[in-house]
Amino acid sequence: MRSLLLCLLAWACTAEKYDFEPTVLELGTPKLLRTVAMYTHADAPEKSNKANNPKGESYIKIKLDFTSTQEMKSEKVVTAVMQAHTLDFIGTSVAGGKRYCCSQEEVTQGLCKIGDLIIHPQADVDVQTFTANFEGSKTTTVSGTFNVKHTGQHLLVVASCEAEGKLTVSGTGVWMNPYGYLSGQVYGFMAFYGNMALLYLAVGLVWFILNCMYFKEVFALQNCVAAALGICMVEMATWYFDYEHLNKIGTRNSGAIFFGIFTSSVRKAISRMLILAVSFGWGVVKPSLGPAQCKITALGGVYFIFEFALEMVVRWSHHREVNSSVRMFLALPVSICNAIFYWWIFVTLYRLIAKLEARNQAIKLQLYKRFTNVLIASLLASVGFAIYQMYFLAKKKMLTEWNKMWILDGGFEEMAYSAILFVIAFLWRPSNNSRRYAYAQVGDNRGEEDDFGDLEDNDIPLSNINHRMATFQDDEGPEPKFTVDVDSDDGSGSDDLVRDVTGKID
């Protein structure tokens, strides 16, 4: 029983006006209905909420309906609200496990009465029980208010120690923290998403100003970075207002959840595709992705479908119980797609860096080496964080450090992604030298005297190059001159890509 409860504690609960769906109770076995982290007024990050809790009270209100398939006499059901650590003091150890319902032995010891839960008295045990008797009926109701006296995880447990036949429980519950309806596990998300939305807004404004200052130097990759920044800002703002609404009203807005999940899934898919395109040297070493573009798009599309479905299940499980096998089924293809993205990114980066080294492209080589170092650092950080997650769960720290759950439940991933995107934005920021890093159609394999780089054999089809010979004169006249017009594949126009080349013709 205890191991089951501990596993359920790892799930963050968010909808604090909660409607319990009918749940079957087993005779003699307590059923955990809800786990919510609660603050006292003194410990709360915000002391009150003018909209719904001006006095900054912290309490739990319940109203539960019990229904049996047969008429009861004097049988009763027990509802208990308690702190998570008090589970150690509930029940008595017996051969093969624990007994939770009071027997004649505990009655003799003065611990409880027949039909009650066994609760061993302790100075710091904060437990309140509510009892309901059937009294010859098939239904009964229990209601009450639990005032929070200690900060920590609080459990709602129901137990039937006497009722025979099939017994179901349903009803409603309200969990009110001093600052509003948000539970302590996810309160950090509201501030996090609000701050991230402001950060993306600030970075987006800087990016917009740079685009206006150097609009003639902007190329396709920088436009994609601008789109990614915009999507991220919308996503963070959506989740912030969703949690703000939940904190004030106590229920979630289904439209905001759907839109947030959609933008989040789009952002994750596009970000992986963008990083992969950068690794191919798109816009810097080559004007287009060629045949790889269809493969990248297909992989991104598959990732989006499974990520969207997984996010829907995860967000739904925050306030409704979802079969763990469904999450595992959807998490597997998402993990496979992530593995393919990582493998493909590092393989293409390795080949690109080797090509730049061979051609002595020092400036672009330094750029991609910095980018590679950032990706390696993010990968190592993710591995380290995964190890910490396993340690956190193995040590059952969710019971005492529940205020960190928002970091484990997506906060770290968001910060890691934002760091990579900000690095890309910094390395490829618009400037008067942006074309130094843009793909160039004319160059010299021997070095980078020309800021535009080098010309690959397969980068520019011969059909795109028009050689127009100018006037040839004799040795005493001006040097022969011809121009090379190159049609730009990245849409930046051909005017900037026209070079005058002079030289002697022997």
C-alpha positions in Angstrom: 0.0 0.0 0.0 2.7 2.5 1.0 4.8 1.9 -2.2 1.7 2.6 -4.3 1.1 5.8 -2.4 4.7 6.9 -2.9 4.5 6.3 -6.6 1.3 8.4 -6.8 3.0 11.2 -4.9 5.3 11.8 -7.8 2.4 13.0 -9.9 1.8 16.8 -9.6 -1.8 17.8 -9.0 -3.0 21.1 -10.5 -6.8 21.4 -10.7 -7.6 22.4 -7.1 -11.3 22.5 -7.5 -11.6 18.8 -8.1 -14.5 16.5 -9.1 -13.9 12.9 -8.1 -15.1 10.4 -10.6 -16.8 7.2 -9.0 -14.1 5.0 -7.6 -14.6 1.5 -6.1 -13.3 0.9 -2.6 -11.9 -2.4 -1.4 -12.8 -3.6 2.0 -10.0 -3.0 4.5 -7.7 -1.2 2.0 -7.4 2.6 2.1 -7.7 4.4 -1.2 -5.6 7.5 -2.0 -7.8 10.0 -3.8 -5.6 13.1 -3.9 -2.1 14.4 -3.1 -1.6 18.2 -2.9 1.3 20.3 -1.5 -0.1 22.9 0.9 1.6 26.0 2.4 0.8 27.6 5.7 0.2 31.4 5.8 3.7 31.9 7.3 5.6 29.8 4.7 3.7 30.8 1.5 5.6 32.6 -1.2 2.6 34.9 -1.5 0.6 35.7 1.7 -2.8 36.3 0.1 -4.8 36.6 -3.2 -7.3 39.5 -3.4 -9.3 37.7 -6.0 -10.2 34.6 -4.0 -8.4 34.4 -0.7 -7.9 37.9 0.8 -7.2 36.6 4.3 -4.5 34.2 3.0 -6.1 31.1 4.6 -4.9 27.6 3.9 -7.5 24.8 4.0 -9.0 21.7 2.4 -12.7 21.3 1.9 -14.3 18.0 0.9 -17.8 16.6 0.2 -17.8 12.9 -0.7 -20.8 10.7 -1.5 -20.6 6.9 -0.8 -22.9 4.5 -2.6 -23.3 0.8 -1.9 -25.0 -1.9 -3.9 -26.9 -3.1 -0.8 -28.5 -1.5 2.2 -26.2 -1.0 5.2 -27.1 -1.0 8.9 -24.7 0.8 11.1 -21.6 0.4 8.9 -19.4 3.4 8.4 -16.7 4.8 6.1 -13.8 6.9 7.2 -12.2 9.8 5.3 -8.9 11.1 6.5 -6.8 14.2 5.6 -3.2 13.9 6.6 0.4 14.9 5.9 2.4 12.6 3.8 4.9 11.6 6.5 2.0 10.4 8.7 1.6 7.3 6.6 4.3 5.7 8.8 1.9 6.0 11.8 -1.2 4.6 10.0 -2.0 0.9 10.4 -0.2 -2.0 12.3 2.4 -4.3 10.8 1.3 -7.9 10.6 2.6 -11.0 8.9 2.6 -10.3 5.1 2.0 -6.6 5.3 -0.1 -4.1 7.2 -3.6 -4.0 8.7 -5.3 -0.6 8.5 -8.7 -1.2 10.1 -9.2 -1.3 13.8 -9.6 -4.7 15.5 -10.4 -5.7 19.0 -6.7 -5.7 19.8 -6.3 -1.9 19.0 -9.6 -1.2 20.8 -8.1 -2.8 24.0 -5.1 -0.6 23.6 -7.3 2.5 23.3 -6.0 3.4 19.8 -9.4 3.4 17.9 -12.9 2.0 17.6 -14.2 -0.8 15.5 -14.6 0.5 11.9 -12.0 3.2 12.2 -8.5 3.5 10.8 -5.6 2.6 13.1 -3.8 5.9 13.8 -0.8 5.8 16.3 -0.7 9.1 18.2 2.4 11.2 17.7 3.2 14.8 18.6 3.8 15.9 15.1 1.1 13.8 13.3 -1.5 16.1 11.7 -4.5 13.9 10.9 -8.1 14.7 10.8 -10.8 12.0 10.2 -14.4 12.4 9.0 -16.8 9.5 9.6 -20.1 8.8 7.8 -22.7 6.1 8.8 -25.0 4.5 6.3 -27.8 4.0 9.0 -29.9 1.6 7.0 -29.4 3.3 3.6 -27.5 2.6 0.5 -25.9 6.1 0.4 -24.2 8.4 2.8 -22.3 11.7 2.6 -19.3 13.1 4.5 -18.2 16.8 4.4 -15.7 18.9 6.4 -12.9 21.4 6.4 -9.2 20.7 7.2 -7.2 23.7 8.3 -3.6 23.4 7.2 -1.2 23.7 10.2 2.0 22.4 8.7 3.5 23.1 5.2 3.9 19.9 3.2 2.2 17.2 1.1 -1.3 16.5 2.2 -3.2 13.3 1.4 -6.9 12.6 1.1 -7.6 8.9 2.0 -10.8 7.0 2.3 -11.3 3.6 3.8 -14.2 1.1 4.3 -13.6 -1.2 7.2 -17.2 -2.6 7.6 -19.2 -2.1 4.4 -20.0 -5.2 2.5 -20.7 -5.4 -1.2 -19.5 -3.0 -3.9 -18.9 0.5 -2.5 -18.1 3.5 -4.6 -17.0 7.1 -3.7 -17.4 10.3 -5.7 -17.7 14.0 -4.8 -15.8 17.3 -4.8 -12.8 18.8 -3.1 -11.2 22.3 -2.8 -7.6 22.9 -2.0 -6.9 26.5 -1.1 -3.4 27.9 -0.5 -2.8 31.4 0.9 -2.0 32.7 -2.7 -4.8 30.8 -4.5 -5.7 27.4 -5.8 -2.4 26.4 -7.2 -0.7 23.5 -5.4 2.8 23.9 -4.0 4.2 21.3 -6.6 3.4 23.5 -9.6 3.3 27.0 -8.1 6.9 27.5 -9.5 5.6 27.1 -13.0 3.6 30.3 -12.9 6.5 32.5 -12.0 8.8 30.5 -14.4 6.6 30.9 -17.4 5.9 34.6 -16.7 9.7 35.3 -16.4 10.5 33.3 -19.5 7.8 35.1 -21.5 9.3 38.5 -20.5 12.8 37.2 -21.4 11.7 36.0 -24.8 10.0 39.4 -25.3 13.2 41.2 -24.5 15.3 39.0 -26.7 12.8 39.3 -29.5 12.8 43.1 -29.3 16.6 43.1 -29.5 16.4 40.8 -32.5 13.8 42.9 -34.2 16.0 46.1 -33.7 19.0 44.3 -35.2 17.0 43.1 -38.1 15.8 46.7 -38.8 19.4 48.0 -38.5 20.9 45.4 -40.8 18.0 44.3 -42.9 20.1 44.1 -46.1 22.4 41.6 -44.4 19.7 39.3 -43.1 19.6 35.8 -44.6 17.2 32.8 -44.3 18.6 31.2 -41.2 18.2 34.4 -39.2 14.5 34.6 -40.3 14.0 31.1 -38.9 15.6 32.1 -35.6 13.2 35.1 -35.4 10.2 32.7 -36.0 11.5 30.4 -33.2 11.7 33.3 -30.8 8.2 34.4 -31.6 6.8 30.9 -31.1 8.6 30.5 -27.8 7.2 33.9 -26.5 3.7 32.9 -27.4 4.1 29.5 -25.8 5.5 30.9 -22.5 2.8 33.5 -22.3 0.0 30.9 -22.9 1.2 28.7 -20.1 1.6 31.7 -17.8 -2.0 32.8 -18.3 -3.2 29.2 -18.0 -1.6 28.8 -14.5 -2.7 32.3 -13.6 -6.3 31.4 -14.5 -6.0 28.1 -12.5 -4.7 30.0 -9.5 -7.6 32.4 -9.5 -10.5 30.2 -10.6 -9.4 26.7 -9.5 -10.0 25.0 -12.8 -8.1 25.0 -16.1 -9.2 26.5 -19.4 -9.4 23.6 -21.9 -8.8 26.0 -24.9 -5.6 27.4 -23.3 -4.4 23.9 -22.5 -4.9 22.8 -26.1 -3.3 25.9 -27.6 -0.4 25.6 -25.2 0.2 22.0 -26.0 0.0 22.7 -29.7 2.5 25.6 -29.6 4.8 23.6 -27.3 4.8 20.6 -29.7 5.3 22.9 -32.7 8.2 24.7 -30.9 9.9 21.4 -30.0 9.6 20.0 -33.5 10.8 23.1 -35.3 13.6 23.6 -32.8 15.0 20.2 -33.5 14.6 20.7 -37.3 16.3 24.1 -37.0 19.3 22.7 -35.1 19.7 19.9 -37.6 19.5 22.4 -40.5 22.2 24.5 -38.9 24.3 21.4 -38.4 24.1 20.8 -42.2 25.5 24.2 -42.8 22.3 25.5 -44.3 22.5 29.2 -45.1 26.2 29.3 -44.3 28.0 26.5 -46.2 25.2 25.5 -48.6 22.2 27.4 -50.0 19.7 24.6 -49.5 19.4 21.2 -47.7 18.8 19.3 -50.9 17.4 15.8 -50.5 17.9 16.0 -46.7 15.1 18.6 -46.5 12.4 16.0 -47.1 13.9 13.6 -44.5 14.2 16.3 -41.9 10.6 17.4 -42.5 9.3 13.8 -42.3 11.2 13.2 -39.0 9.9 16.5 -37.6 6.4 15.6 -38.6 6.5 12.2 -36.9 8.0 13.8 -33.8 5.3 16.4 -33.6 2.5 13.8 -33.8 3.8 11.7 -31.0 4.9 14.6 -28.9 1.5 16.3 -29.2 -0.2 13.1 -28.1 2.2 12.6 -25.2 1.8 16.1 -24.0 -2.0 15.7 -24.1 -1.7 12.6 -21.9 0.7 14.2 -19.5 -1.3 17.4 -19.0 -4.5 15.3 -18.5 -2.8 13.1 -16.0 -2.2 16.2 -13.8 -5.8 16.2 -12.9 -7.1 12.8 -14.0 -5.6 9.3 -13.5 -4.2 7.9 -16.7 -2.9 4.4 -17.3 0.9 4.4 -17.2 1.1 2.1 -20.2 -0.4 4.8 -22.4 2.3 7.2 -21.4 5.0 4.5 -22.0 3.5 3.7 -25.4 3.7 7.4 -26.5 7.0 8.1 -24.8 8.9 5.4 -26.7 8.5 6.9 -30.2 9.3 10.3 -28.8 12.5 9.0 -27.3 13.4 7.2 -30.5 12.9 10.4 -32.5 15.0 12.4 -30.0 17.8 9.8 -30.3 17.7 10.0 -34.1 17.8 13.8 -34.0 20.8 13.8 -31.6 22.7 11.2 -33.7 22.0 13.0 -37.0 23.0 16.4 -35.6 26.4 15.3 -34.3 27.2 13.2 -37.4 26.5 16.1 -39.7 28.4 18.5 -37.5 31.4 16.2 -37.5 31.4 16.0 -41.3 30.8 19.8 -41.7 33.7 20.7 -39.4 36.0 18.2 -41.2 35.1 19.9 -44.5 35.7 23.4 -43.2 39.1 22.3 -41.7 40.1 20.8 -45.0 39.2 24.0 -46.8 40.9 26.3 -44.2 37.6 28.2 -43.6 38.8 29.5 -40.2 36.0 31.9 -39.4 33.1 29.5 -40.2 35.1 26.7 -38.5 35.3 28.7 -35.3 31.6 29.4 -35.5 30.6 25.8 -35.8 33.0 24.6 -33.2 31.4 26.9 -30.7 28.0 25.7 -31.6 29.2 22.1 -31.2 30.6 22.8 -27.8 27.2 24.2 -26.7 25.4 21.1 -27.9 27.8 18.8 -26.1 27.5 20.9 -22.9 23.7 20.7 -23.1 23.8 16.9 -23.7 26.1 16.4 -20.7 23.8 18.6 -18.6 20.8 16.6 -19.7 22.5 13.3 -18.8 23.6 14.7 -15.4 20.0 16.0 -14.7 18.6 12.5 -15.7 20.9 10.9 -13.1 19.7 13.5 -10.5 16.1 12.7 -11.3 16.7 9.0 -10.6 18.4 9.9 -7.4 15.6 12.2 -6.4 13.0 9.5 -7.0 15.0 6.7 -5.4 15.5 8.7 -2.2 11.7 9.6 -2.2 12.6 13.3 -2.0 9.3 14.3 -3.5 7.9 13.9 0.0 10.1 16.7 1.4 11.3 18.7 -1.6 8.0 18.8 -3.5 8.6 22.5 -4.3 11.3 21.3 -6.8 8.9 19.1 -8.8 8.2 21.8 -11.4 11.9 21.7 -12.3 11.8 17.9 -12.8 8.5 18.1 -14.6 9.7 20.2 -17.5 11.4 23.3 -16.1 14.9 22.1 -16.7 14.1 21.0 -20.3 12.6 24.5 -21.1 15.7 26.2 -19.7 18.1 23.9 -21.6 16.3 24.6 -24.9 16.2 28.3 -24.3 19.9 28.3 -23.6 20.6 26.6 -27.0 18.3 29.0 -28.9 19.8 32.0 -27.3 23.3 30.8 -28.3 22.2 30.3 -31.9 20.7 33.8 -31.9 23.9 35.2 -30.5 26.2 33.4 -32.9 24.0 34.2 -36.0 22.8 37.6 -34.9 22.2 40.3 -37.6 25.2 42.6 -38.0 27.1 44.5 -40.7 29.2 41.3 -41.1 26.3 38.8 -41.3 27.3 37.9 -44.8 30.6 36.7 -43.5 28.7 33.7 -42.2 26.2 33.5 -45.0 26.5 31.0 -47.9 28.6 32.5 -50.7 28.7 31.4 -54.3 32.1 32.8 -55.2 35.3 32.2 -53.2 38.7 30.7 -53.0 39.5 27.3 -51.5 42.8 28.6 -50.3 41.5 30.9 -47.6 38.9 33.5 -46.5 40.1 36.7 -48.0 36.6 36.9 -49.5 34.1 37.1 -46.7 31.7 35.0 -48.6 33.6 31.7 -48.3 34.2 29.1 -50.9 32.3 27.5 -53.8 31.5 23.8 -53.6 31.3 21.8 -56.7 27.7 20.7 -56.1 26.5 23.9 -54.4 25.8 26.0 -57.5 24.4 24.4 -60.7 26.2 25.5 -63.8 22.8 26.6 -65.1 22.7 29.4 -62.5 26.0 30.9 -63.5 26.1 33.3 -66.5 29.4 34.4 -67.7 29.2 37.6 -69.6 32.5 38.6 -71.3 33.2 42.3 -71.5 35.3 44.2 -74.0 38.7 42.6 -74.8 41.4 44.9 -75.8 45.0 44.5 -76.6 47.9 44.4 -74.1 48.1 48.2 -74.0 44.5 48.7 -73.1 42.6 48.1 -69.9 42.7 44.7 -68.3 40.0 42.3 -69.6 37.0 42.3 -67.3 34.1 39.9 -66.9 31.3 39.6 -64.4 29.8 36.6 -62.7 26.1 36.7 -61.9 24.8 34.2 -59.4 21.2 33.5 -58.7 20.7 33.3 -54.9 18.9 30.1 -53.7 18.2 31.6 -50.3 16.0 34.4 -51.7 18.4 37.2 -50.7 18.5 38.6 -54.3 21.2 38.5 -56.9 22.3 42.2 -56.6 24.5 41.5 -53.6 25.9 38.3 -55.2 27.5 39.9 -58.3 31.2 40.1 -58.3 33.6 42.0 -60.7 36.6 39.9 -61.3 39.6 41.3 -63.1 42.7 39.6 -64.3 45.1 39.2 -67.2 44.5 36.9 -70.1 47.7 35.6 -71.5 
